[in-house]
Amino acid sequence: MAGRIEDYALIGDMQTAALVCRDGTVDWLCLPRFDSHAIFAGLLGTEEHGFWRLGPAHASDAEPPRAARRGYRGDSLILESEWDTPRGTVRVTDFMPPRDGAPQLIRIVEGVSGRVPMRSTLRMRFSYGRVVPWVHKHEGRTVAVAGPDSVWFDTEAETYGKSLTTYADFTVAPGDRIAFTISWEPSHKEPPALPEPEQSLQATEDFWREWVEHCTYHGPYREAVIRSLITLKALTYAPTGGIVAAPTTSLPEDIGGVRNWDYRYTWLRDAAITLSSLLRTGYREEARAWREWLLRAVAGDPENLQIMYGIAGERELGEAELDWLPGYESSAPVRVGNGAAHQLQLDVYGEVTEALHLGHMTGLARNDYASLLQLKLIRYLEQHWDEPDEGIWEVRGPRRHFVHSKVMAWVAVDRTIKLIESGDADGPLERWRELRDDIHRDVCEKGYDKERNTFTQSYGSKELDASLLLIPQMGFLPPDDKRVIGTIEAIQRELSTSDGFILRYPTEGDSEGVDGLPGDEGAFLACSFWMADDLAMIGRVDEARKLFEKLLALRNDLGLLAEEWDPRLKRQVGNFPQAFSHVPLIDTALRLTASGAYGG
């Protein structure tokens, strides 16, 4: 059985990522890309669907011992786990070196004290656990082959096969270091080069140390900010600059339910706000790479902006269900691909335009095509902003006039007007100023409930929506506007959990709610960070700080966050780790630091 979501650590090479449990089991790894088929899919099924466990030998693999201590080596993505056993202490170092050739996952076992019996149990299953590969020896190396894929297993430890699984039993004493490596290569090519684990470890540590040195944030929440930035860097697909929302698929928002989605793609919304955080913490190169990815992805059809693309800019992300996988804690179906890719979400135009605007304002080198794209997006919005859409939360129910979508349409027009006013673009300035006013008036007249003094989820509805918290952050209304304060307080009353975290919107249990799905979900962590931001903006800084620090306490022991927090089960839920949780963490830390609203 897979561990709790928060039991996992992330390691990766900026092209794919693995999740490592506290007991030393790699339960998730897709090769060679984030969106490739998994060779270890035990996270979404059972051990029969692939895993790799490395830890102290134990009488029963059904209950392997958990590490007594674990942590990342400094500010890096190198995981170190230590076990204390009756026979001594052992350390396992897990990492994926930034890729220069074949993708590799390297695990180094080190004896710390005593003599500790160890076991490596490697069960490779291709195509998300469906295919048992042909495992054989080739010039002294172990290789698993199925169709287009081959995975090479290298170690100096003696290995043997049993029950379609590769084992290694060995003992380590103080000073012993034994390395294990798997490398992926297309099956029709020559074998990958023999790994050099120690050199790769040093190169990986050097890479992360040098990268972190560029961070310009030195405030009181630096540890949390740095870990979130490293996580965002790990979710960036280095060859193209695309940023995945998460490295996993189908980790449930509702344990045992159907709210299971594939997040291994680049949402324009998530990527745009990620770019914002990177720019404000000194990472211009990543921001430039994302802008170049955006321009390539939308080239040829910018008016029909998709809400998400593949990590190389692919447009077709057809959704399918893997019926041979039972799902994480029986949360079925397991989905790959994402059918929401072709939804109409008008807010995306605003998020993309805001990101381009921020890049322009922070000195990112000018790109004429980026300015041209911005103008094309506004010309599209000019004709379509008043249409209903699926909104920020990708509802599977009927389209509505979502207030947040209209607000972000206003943001898109407003930022483009500023671009023209700066002299860096030409456009119908007066006409678009009138458009900006029209959108603003429409939202304030149709999306605001005067009796309750709050904006609502959609025109004519009574429901609230946490995305309304972005109204002051986007500059649509000032923080001291009574309608803004009324909305913040209404969301606190109606969308707050018992422990003070924020839900996205009301759900209806077994009945279909506004999103067209049955079941409930946890508190959406991004929304809770937005609430902390808003509280700081309206002067309730102590309350903002307390909420922010409660949110920091939800991180796992390695500083990682999933998409949501289940207040009933007191655990993380949703895909993990989630960019859309770590970005607002950074933003709120920056805001609270600027306001001086922090303890100590």
Residue pairs with C-beta under 8 A, 6 or more apart in sequence:
1 46
1 329
2 21
2 27
2 42
2 43
2 44
2 328
2 329
3 21
3 22
3 23
3 25
3 27
4 571
4 572
5 251
5 328
5 562
5 571
5 572
5 573
5 574
5 576
6 556
6 560
6 562
6 571
6 572
6 576
7 21
7 22
7 556
8 19
8 20
8 21
8 27
8 28
8 556
8 560
8 576
9 19
9 20
9 21
9 70
9 72
9 79
9 94
9 558
9 560
10 17
10 18
10 19
10 20
10 77
10 231
10 234
10 247
10 558
10 560
10 577
11 17
11 18
11 20
11 77
11 78
11 79
11 94
11 95
11 96
11 105
12 18
12 77
12 96
12 234
12 235
12 247
13 96
13 97
13 98
13 99
13 103
13 104
14 98
14 99
14 233
14 234
14 236
14 237
14 238
15 32
15 33
15 34
15 99
15 103
15 237
15 238
15 239
16 29
16 30
16 31
16 32
16 33
16 34
16 36
16 96
16 103
16 247
17 29
17 30
17 34
17 96
17 234
17 235
17 247
18 26
18 28
18 29
18 40
18 94
18 96
18 105
19 26
19 27
19 28
19 29
19 43
19 247
19 248
19 576
20 26
20 27
20 79
20 81
20 94
21 27
22 66
22 67
22 70
22 81
23 53
23 55
23 64
23 65
23 66
23 67
24 53
24 54
24 55
24 64
24 67
24 81
24 83
24 92
25 42
25 51
25 52
25 53
25 55
25 64
26 40
26 51
26 52
26 53
26 94
26 105
27 40
27 41
27 42
27 43
27 51
28 38
28 40
28 41
28 42
28 43
28 44
28 247
28 248
29 38
29 39
29 40
29 105
30 36
30 37
30 38
30 39
30 247
30 264
31 37
31 39
31 103
31 149
31 151
31 184
32 103
32 184
33 237
33 311
34 237
34 244
34 247
34 264
34 311
35 244
35 264
35 265
35 310
35 311
37 126
37 127
37 128
37 149
38 50
38 128
38 129
39 50
39 124
39 125
39 126
39 149
39 151
39 184
40 49
40 50
40 51
40 52
40 124
40 125
41 49
41 50
41 125
41 128
41 129
41 325
42 49
42 50
42 51
42 129
43 248
43 251
43 328
44 128
44 129
44 249
44 250
44 322
44 325
44 326
44 327
44 328
44 334
45 129
45 324
45 325
45 326
45 327
46 326
47 123
48 123
48 125
48 129
49 125
49 128
49 129
49 325
50 123
50 124
50 125
50 126
50 129
51 121
51 123
52 120
52 121
52 122
52 123
52 124
52 182
53 61
53 64
53 119
53 120
53 121
54 92
54 107
54 109
54 118
54 119
54 120
54 121
54 180
55 64
55 65
55 67
55 81
55 83
55 92
55 118
55 119
56 65
56 83
56 85
56 90
56 116
56 117
56 118
56 119
57 117
57 118
57 119
57 169
58 64
58 65
58 119
61 121
65 83
65 85
67 81
67 82
67 83
67 92
68 82
68 83
68 84
69 81
69 82
70 79
70 80
70 81
70 82
70 557
70 558
71 79
71 80
71 557
71 558
72 78
72 79
72 80
72 227
72 230
72 558
73 79
73 80
73 93
73 205
74 205
74 208
74 209
75 208
75 209
75 212
75 226
75 227
75 230
76 95
76 204
76 205
76 208
76 209
76 212
76 230
77 95
77 96
77 204
77 208
77 230
77 234
78 93
78 94
78 95
78 201
78 204
78 205
78 208
79 93
79 94
79 95
79 558
80 91
80 92
80 93
80 94
81 91
81 92
81 94
82 89
82 90
82 91
82 92
82 112
83 89
83 90
83 92
83 116
85 114
85 116
87 114
87 115
87 116
87 117
88 111
88 112
88 113
88 114
88 115
88 116
88 173
89 112
89 113
89 114
89 116
90 109
90 110
90 111
90 112
90 116
90 118
90 172
91 109
91 110
91 112
92 107
92 108
92 109
92 110
93 107
93 108
93 110
93 201
94 105
94 106
94 107
95 105
95 106
95 200
95 201
95 204
96 103
96 104
96 105
96 106
96 204
97 104
97 106
97 200
97 201
97 203
97 204
97 207
98 203
98 204
98 207
98 238
99 238
101 192
101 193
102 152
102 183
102 184
102 185
102 192
102 193
103 183
103 184
104 181
104 182
104 183
104 195
104 200
105 181
105 182
106 179
106 180
106 181
106 195
106 197
106 200
106 201
107 120
107 179
107 180
107 181
108 177
108 178
108 179
108 180
108 197
108 198
108 201
109 118
109 170
109 172
109 176
109 177
109 178
109 179
109 180
110 172
110 176
110 177
111 172
111 173
111 174
111 175
111 176
111 177
112 174
113 174
114 173
114 174
115 171
115 172
115 173
116 171
116 172
117 169
117 170
117 171
118 169
118 170
118 171
118 172
119 167
119 168
119 169
120 155
120 157
120 159
120 166
120 167
120 168
120 180
121 165
121 166
121 167
122 153
122 165
122 166
122 167
122 182
123 164
123 165
123 166
124 133
124 135
124 144
124 151
124 166
125 131
125 132
125 133
126 132
126 133
126 144
126 146
126 147
126 149
127 146
127 147
128 322
128 324
128 325
128 334
128 336
129 324
129 325
130 322
130 324
131 146
131 147
132 146
132 164
133 144
133 145
133 146
133 149
133 151
134 144
134 145
134 146
135 142
135 143
135 144
135 145
135 161
135 164
135 166
136 142
136 143
136 145
137 143
138 191
139 191
141 152
141 153
141 154
141 191
141 194
142 152
142 153
142 154
142 159
142 166
143 150
143 151
143 152
143 153
143 191
144 150
144 151
144 153
145 187
146 187
147 187
148 186
148 187
148 188
149 184
149 186
149 187
150 184
150 185
150 186
150 187
151 182
151 183
151 184
151 185
152 182
152 183
152 184
152 185
152 191
152 192
153 159
153 166
153 180
153 181
153 182
154 180
154 181
154 182
154 183
154 194
154 195
155 168
155 178
155 179
155 180
155 181
156 178
156 179
157 168
157 170
157 178
157 180
158 168
158 169
158 170
159 166
159 167
159 168
160 166
160 167
160 168
161 167
168 180
170 178
172 178
177 198
179 195
179 197
179 198
181 195
181 197
183 192
183 195
184 192
185 191
185 192
208 230
211 230
211 233
212 226
212 229
212 230
214 282
214 283
215 222
215 225
215 226
215 229
215 281
215 282
215 283
216 281
216 282
217 225
217 226
217 281
217 282
217 586
217 589
217 590
217 593
219 225
219 589
219 590
219 593
219 598
220 593
220 598
220 600
221 552
221 589
221 592
221 593
221 598
223 559
224 552
224 555
224 559
224 585
224 589
225 281
225 585
225 586
225 589
225 590
227 558
227 559
227 560
228 559
228 582
228 583
228 585
228 586
229 277
229 278
229 281
229 283
229 586
231 559
231 560
231 577
231 579
231 582
232 243
232 274
232 277
232 278
232 579
232 582
232 583
233 283
233 286
234 247
235 243
235 244
235 245
235 246
235 247
235 577
235 579
236 242
236 243
236 244
236 286
236 289
236 290
237 243
237 244
237 266
237 311
237 312
239 312
240 289
240 293
240 296
240 311
240 312
240 313
241 286
241 288
241 289
241 290
241 291
241 292
241 293
242 266
242 271
242 290
242 293
242 297
242 309
242 310
242 311
242 312
242 313
243 266
243 270
243 271
243 274
243 290
243 579
244 263
244 264
244 265
244 266
244 311
244 579
245 263
245 264
245 265
245 266
245 267
245 270
245 575
245 578
245 579
245 580
246 263
246 264
246 563
246 575
246 576
246 577
246 578
246 579
247 263
247 264
247 575
247 577
248 263
248 264
248 575
248 576
249 260
249 261
249 262
249 263
249 264
249 334
249 335
249 336
249 575
250 260
250 261
250 262
250 327
250 328
250 331
250 333
250 334
250 335
250 575
251 260
251 328
251 331
251 562
251 573
251 574
251 575
251 576
252 259
252 260
252 327
252 328
252 329
252 331
252 573
252 574
253 259
253 260
253 521
253 522
253 563
253 564
253 573
253 574
254 331
254 519
254 520
254 521
254 522
254 573
255 329
255 331
255 566
255 569
255 573
256 329
256 330
256 331
257 331
257 518
257 519
257 520
258 331
258 332
258 333
258 517
258 518
258 519
259 517
259 519
259 521
260 327
260 328
260 331
260 332
260 333
260 334
260 335
261 335
261 338
261 340
261 575
262 319
262 335
262 336
262 337
262 338
263 338
263 575
263 578
264 311
265 308
265 309
265 310
265 311
265 317
265 338
265 341
266 293
266 297
266 308
266 309
266 310
266 311
267 307
267 308
268 294
268 305
268 306
268 307
268 308
268 309
268 348
268 351
268 352
269 307
269 345
269 347
269 348
269 351
269 392
270 579
270 580
270 583
271 290
271 293
271 294
271 355
271 579
272 351
272 352
272 354
272 355
273 351
273 355
273 580
273 583
273 584
273 587
274 290
274 579
274 583
275 286
275 287
275 290
275 291
275 355
275 358
275 359
276 354
276 355
276 358
276 583
276 587
277 583
277 586
277 587
278 284
278 286
278 287
278 290
279 287
279 358
279 359
279 362
279 364
280 362
280 586
280 587
280 590
281 586
281 590
284 362
284 363
284 364
287 359
287 364
288 359
288 364
288 365
290 355
291 355
291 356
291 359
291 364
291 367
291 370
293 313
294 352
294 373
295 367
295 369
295 370
295 373
296 313
297 309
297 313
298 305
298 306
298 373
302 373
302 376
302 377
302 380
303 376
303 377
303 379
303 380
305 348
305 349
305 352
305 377
305 380
306 315
306 341
306 342
307 340
307 341
307 343
307 345
307 348
307 394
308 317
308 338
308 340
308 341
309 315
309 317
309 341
310 317
315 341
316 341
317 337
317 338
317 339
317 341
318 337
318 339
319 335
319 336
319 337
319 338
319 339
320 335
320 336
320 337
321 333
321 334
321 335
322 333
322 334
322 335
322 336
323 333
325 332
325 334
326 332
326 334
327 333
327 334
340 390
340 394
340 396
343 389
343 390
343 394
344 387
344 389
344 390
344 399
345 389
345 390
345 391
345 392
345 394
345 405
346 381
346 384
346 385
346 387
346 389
346 405
346 406
346 408
346 409
347 389
347 391
347 392
347 402
347 404
347 405
347 407
347 408
347 409
347 467
348 408
349 377
349 378
349 380
349 381
349 408
349 409
349 412
350 407
350 408
350 409
350 410
350 411
350 412
350 474
351 408
351 411
352 377
352 412
353 374
353 377
353 378
353 411
353 412
353 415
353 416
354 411
354 412
354 415
354 474
356 370
356 373
356 374
356 415
357 415
357 418
357 419
359 370
360 366
360 419
360 422
360 424
366 424
371 419
371 424
371 425
374 415
374 416
374 419
374 425
375 416
375 425
375 427
377 412
377 416
378 412
378 413
378 416
378 427
378 432
381 409
381 412
381 413
382 432
382 435
385 406
385 409
385 435
385 439
386 401
386 442
387 399
388 398
388 399
388 400
388 401
388 402
389 399
389 400
389 402
389 405
390 399
391 400
391 402
391 404
391 405
391 458
391 467
392 402
392 404
392 405
392 467
393 465
393 467
393 504
393 505
393 515
395 514
395 515
395 516
396 515
396 516
396 517
397 512
397 513
397 514
397 515
397 516
397 517
398 516
400 457
400 458
400 459
400 461
400 514
401 446
401 447
401 458
401 459
401 460
402 457
402 458
402 465
402 467
403 443
403 447
403 455
403 456
403 457
403 458
403 459
403 465
403 467
403 468
404 465
404 467
404 468
404 470
406 439
406 442
406 443
406 447
407 443
407 470
407 471
407 474
407 476
408 470
408 474
409 439
410 436
410 439
410 440
410 443
410 476
411 474
411 475
411 476
413 432
413 435
413 436
413 439
414 436
414 475
416 425
416 427
416 432
417 429
417 432
417 433
417 436
419 425
420 426
420 427
420 429
420 432
421 429
440 476
443 455
443 476
444 483
446 459
446 460
447 455
447 456
447 458
447 459
448 454
448 455
448 456
448 483
449 455
449 456
449 462
452 486
452 490
453 482
453 483
453 486
453 487
453 490
454 464
454 468
454 483
454 486
454 487
454 489
454 490
454 491
455 468
455 471
455 483
455 487
456 462
456 463
456 464
456 465
456 468
457 463
457 464
457 465
457 468
457 505
457 514
458 465
461 514
463 505
463 506
463 514
464 487
464 490
464 491
464 494
464 495
464 505
464 506
465 504
465 505
466 491
466 495
466 502
466 503
466 504
466 505
466 524
466 527
466 530
466 531
467 504
467 527
468 487
468 491
469 487
469 488
469 491
469 502
469 527
469 530
469 531
469 533
469 534
470 530
471 477
471 484
471 487
472 478
472 479
472 481
472 484
472 534
472 537
472 538
473 530
473 533
473 534
473 537
477 483
477 484
478 484
479 485
479 534
479 537
479 538
480 538
484 534
484 538
485 538
488 531
488 534
488 535
488 538
491 502
491 531
492 531
494 506
495 502
495 503
495 504
495 505
495 506
495 527
496 502
496 503
497 503
497 523
497 567
498 567
499 550
499 567
500 547
500 550
501 523
501 525
501 528
501 550
501 551
501 565
501 567
502 523
502 524
502 527
502 528
502 530
502 531
503 521
503 523
503 524
503 527
504 521
504 524
504 527
505 513
505 514
505 515
506 513
506 514
507 513
507 515
507 519
507 520
507 521
508 518
509 518
509 519
509 520
510 518
510 519
511 518
512 518
521 564
521 573
521 574
522 564
522 565
522 566
522 567
522 573
522 574
523 564
523 565
523 566
523 567
524 563
524 564
525 551
525 554
525 561
525 562
525 563
525 564
525 565
525 578
525 581
525 584
526 580
526 581
526 583
526 584
528 547
528 551
528 565
529 548
529 551
529 581
529 584
529 585
529 587
529 588
530 584
531 547
532 544
532 545
532 547
532 548
532 551
532 588
532 592
533 544
533 584
533 587
533 588
533 591
534 544
535 541
535 543
535 544
535 547
536 544
536 545
536 588
536 591
536 592
536 595
536 597
537 591
541 592
541 595
541 596
541 597
542 597
544 588
544 592
544 597
545 592
545 597
545 598
545 599
548 588
548 589
548 592
549 599
551 585
552 585
554 561
554 565
554 572
555 561
556 572
560 576
560 577
561 572
561 576
561 577
561 578
561 581
561 582
561 585
562 572
562 573
562 574
562 575
562 576
562 577
562 578
562 581
563 573
563 574
563 575
563 576
563 578
563 580
563 581
564 572
564 573
564 574
565 571
565 572
565 573
566 572
566 573
592 598
